[in-house]
Amino acid sequence: MVIDEDVLLKNGAEISEYKAGQIIFYEGSMPKYYFQIRSGLVKLNTYRDDGSEFIHSLPSAGHCFSETFLHYEVPYCINAECLNDSLIIKQGKSDFMAMLDRNKNLMQNLLRHNAERMFYRHKMLTTMSINAPSHRIYKVLEFLKTHHKITEPFKFVVPFSRQQIANLTGLRVETVIRTVKKLEQQNLVKICEGRICL
């Protein structure tokens, strides 16, 4: 958890309920809130000109998202959508900024979280530059496994569908399906009840 929930709630935050598929904010809207996920999964995405989706990240319980926009007076360049029923703690921008001004430790926590996220994004961007689909997909899955601190073989159950992996890697879903089958034949992944295990 980035910021203790009690601290947020004592400083004007509220808990909002979102249904699966509900939009939290749209690209082009102005940032007004700090968001922290109490439960659920959110996707931060954009749509290309051809209508295809690119997923930038999938923050889950305990993570905050898009708070950096509060420090920069520009509209969101991404959308935020709940992938399942979620509880999101929302704190208004002015309350959030005042709270950070009063407590430097909170700012340090936020900076650490942002540093971790920037590391993740740079690793993902490097992976996205790989041309071979099998290598790109395997590297993304491997990085996700490392991020979740799982080291044992085939103990990491990938929490994403083939379509979501395609959206994360910038590939077509058909390419992901074919590639995952090849990775299974090479004994790099296993399919356990329809889920990819690494």
C-alpha positions in Angstrom: 0.0 0.0 0.0 1.5 3.3 -1.1 -0.3 5.5 1.6 -2.1 4.1 4.6 -5.9 4.1 4.0 -6.6 5.6 7.4 -4.4 8.5 6.7 -6.2 9.1 3.4 -9.6 8.8 4.9 -8.7 11.2 7.8 -7.6 13.7 5.1 -10.8 13.9 3.1 -10.6 10.8 1.0 -13.7 8.6 0.2 -14.1 5.0 -1.0 -15.9 4.7 -4.3 -17.3 1.5 -5.7 -16.8 0.7 -9.4 -18.2 -2.1 -11.5 -16.2 -4.2 -13.9 -15.9 -2.2 -17.2 -16.7 1.1 -15.6 -14.5 4.0 -16.6 -12.7 5.9 -13.8 -11.5 8.7 -16.1 -11.0 9.3 -19.9 -8.1 10.5 -21.9 -8.4 14.2 -22.3 -10.1 14.9 -18.9 -8.3 16.9 -16.2 -6.9 15.2 -13.1 -8.9 16.0 -10.0 -8.2 13.1 -7.6 -5.6 10.9 -6.1 -6.6 7.2 -6.7 -5.5 4.2 -4.6 -6.9 0.7 -5.2 -8.4 -0.9 -2.1 -9.5 -4.0 -4.0 -9.8 -4.9 -7.7 -7.8 -4.4 -10.9 -7.6 -1.3 -13.1 -6.2 -1.0 -16.6 -4.5 2.1 -17.9 -4.8 2.2 -21.7 -5.0 4.1 -24.9 -6.6 3.3 -28.2 -4.7 3.6 -31.5 -6.0 5.2 -34.6 -7.0 1.8 -35.9 -9.2 1.2 -32.8 -6.8 -1.4 -31.2 -6.0 -1.1 -27.6 -2.6 -0.7 -25.9 -2.4 -1.4 -22.1 0.2 0.6 -20.3 -0.2 -1.0 -16.9 -2.5 -3.0 -14.7 -2.3 -1.7 -11.1 -4.0 -3.8 -8.4 -4.8 -3.6 -4.7 -2.5 -1.3 -2.7 -1.3 0.6 -5.7 -2.1 4.1 -6.7 -2.3 5.3 -10.3 -2.0 8.5 -12.3 -1.1 10.6 -9.3 1.8 12.2 -11.3 -0.7 14.1 -13.4 -1.7 16.0 -10.2 1.7 17.7 -10.3 1.4 18.8 -13.9 -1.4 20.9 -15.3 -2.2 18.8 -18.4 -5.1 16.4 -19.2 -4.8 12.7 -18.9 -3.1 11.0 -21.9 -4.6 7.6 -20.9 -7.9 6.1 -19.8 -8.5 4.2 -16.5 -11.0 1.4 -16.5 -11.9 -1.3 -13.9 -11.3 -4.8 -15.0 -13.4 -6.2 -12.2 -15.6 -4.9 -9.4 -13.3 -2.5 -7.5 -13.1 -0.3 -4.4 -11.0 2.8 -5.1 -10.0 5.4 -2.5 -10.3 8.9 -4.1 -8.9 12.0 -2.5 -9.4 15.5 -4.1 -6.4 17.2 -5.5 -6.2 20.1 -3.0 -6.6 17.7 0.0 -4.0 15.4 -1.4 -1.5 18.2 -2.0 -2.1 19.7 1.4 -1.6 16.3 3.0 1.8 15.8 1.2 2.9 19.3 2.3 2.2 18.4 5.9 3.9 15.0 5.8 7.2 14.6 4.0 7.3 10.8 4.8 4.2 10.4 2.6 6.0 12.2 -0.3 9.0 9.8 0.2 6.7 6.8 -0.1 5.1 8.2 -3.2 8.6 8.9 -4.7 9.7 5.3 -4.0 6.5 4.0 -5.6 7.1 6.2 -8.7 10.7 5.0 -8.9 9.6 1.4 -8.9 7.0 2.1 -11.5 9.5 4.0 -13.7 11.9 1.0 -13.5 9.0 -1.3 -14.6 8.1 1.0 -17.5 11.6 1.2 -18.7 12.0 -2.5 -18.6 8.8 -3.0 -20.5 9.8 -0.4 -23.1 13.0 -2.3 -23.7 11.1 -5.5 -24.0 8.6 -3.9 -26.5 11.5 -3.1 -28.8 12.2 -6.9 -29.3 11.0 -7.9 -32.8 10.6 -11.7 -32.3 7.1 -12.3 -30.8 8.2 -15.4 -28.8 11.1 -13.5 -27.2 8.9 -10.4 -26.5 6.1 -12.4 -24.9 8.4 -14.6 -22.8 10.4 -11.5 -21.6 7.2 -9.7 -20.5 5.9 -12.8 -18.7 9.4 -13.4 -17.1 9.5 -9.7 -15.9 6.0 -10.0 -14.4 7.1 -13.2 -12.6 10.1 -11.3 -11.2 8.0 -8.4 -10.3 5.7 -10.7 -8.2 8.9 -12.1 -6.5 8.2 -15.7 -7.6 11.3 -17.8 -8.3 10.1 -21.4 -8.5 9.5 -22.9 -12.0 5.9 -22.8 -13.2 4.5 -21.4 -9.9 3.6 -18.0 -11.4 0.1 -18.1 -12.8 -0.2 -15.2 -15.3 -3.2 -13.2 -14.2 -4.0 -12.0 -17.7 -5.9 -13.3 -20.7 -4.3 -13.9 -24.1 -6.1 -10.7 -25.2 -4.6 -8.7 -22.4 -1.1 -10.1 -23.1 -1.6 -9.0 -26.7 -2.6 -5.5 -25.5 0.4 -5.4 -23.2 2.9 -6.5 -25.9 1.4 -4.7 -28.9 0.8 -8.0 -30.7 -2.3 -9.5 -32.2 -4.1 -12.1 -30.0 -3.7 -14.8 -32.7 0.1 -14.2 -32.5 0.0 -14.6 -28.7 -2.0 -17.8 -28.9 0.4 -19.4 -31.4 3.4 -18.1 -29.5 2.2 -19.4 -26.1 1.8 -22.9 -27.7 5.3 -22.7 -29.0 6.7 -21.7 -25.6 4.8 -24.6 -24.1 6.4 -27.0 -26.6 9.8 -25.6 -25.6 8.9 -26.2 -21.9 9.3 -22.5 -21.1 5.7 -22.2 -19.9 2.9 -24.7 -18.9 -0.8 -24.4 -19.4 -2.6 -25.1 -16.2 -6.4 -25.2 -16.5 -6.3 -22.7 -19.4 -3.9 -20.3 -17.6 -0.3 -19.7 -18.5 2.2 -20.8 -15.8 5.8 -19.7 -15.8 
